[in-house]
Amino acid sequence: MAHSLSAKKRIRQSLKKRARNRYRKEQIKEQVKNFQAAVTAGDIKKAEVELRKTVQRLDKVAAKNTIHRNTASRKRSRLAKRLNAMKAKGAGTGTQAAKA
């Protein structure tokens, strides 16, 4: 247990900061789940909207130093890659149907 006033204050600050960071990370997880649900459903328009929201949330959280900016960049890249793969797959099936 902390004895000095400054150590007690540091504990209070750490608890607040931890709660704030956990909330922000949870928000990212929820947003990513929404994006993945849209991708799984095959809804390209909804997936694009969710990707924009997710990227915005990732950038905001990275700016607050809750997660590292490279981590946010990596997640952003992987999600965009998934959306592009879905678009390519959707466009590929469209051209196949046109040929037949």
Residue pairs with C-beta under 8 A, 6 or more apart in sequence:
2 8
2 10
2 11
20 66
21 66
24 61
24 64
24 66
25 61
25 66
25 67
27 57
27 61
28 54
28 57
28 58
28 61
28 67
28 75
31 50
31 53
31 54
31 57
32 54
32 75
32 79
34 50
34 53
34 54
35 47
35 50
35 51
35 53
35 54
35 79
38 46
38 47
38 49
38 50
39 47
39 82
39 83
39 86
42 86
42 90
44 83
44 86
44 87
44 90
47 83
47 86
48 83
51 79
51 80
51 83
54 76
54 79
55 76
55 79
55 80
58 67
58 72
58 75
58 76
59 72
59 76
61 67
61 72
62 68
62 69
62 71
62 72
62 73
63 69
